[in-house]
Amino acid sequence: MTYVAFGLVYAAVTLLWMWATTSNQLIFDSKFDESMSKFGEFFAIVAAPLWFFTSLNQLESFRARVTALAIGLVVLAPLPLFVGVSPL
């Protein structure tokens, strides 16, 4: 039951990252900057499911899995939704 709850929260984090990357559109001067940004957005979206499945697959004890999943929720929080994005 705990893994299902974490799975739903991680699915929500993934959807929030999808929303954050589409709502914060930046304007770039070069194609290289734009492609690197798209590359980073892709990994921001897939990081949450990768963390979830890797934690379940690689860790053996229940306590270690729950700890890793809780840490992942803090690390993978979609901060651009709350803070905003500004170009450097």
Protein Blocks (a to p, Z undefined) as FASTA:
>chain_A
ZZmmmmmmmmmmmmmmmmmmmmmccddfbfklmmmmmmmmmmmmmmmmmmmmmmmmmpmb
fklmmmmmmmmmmmmpcfklmnopadZZ
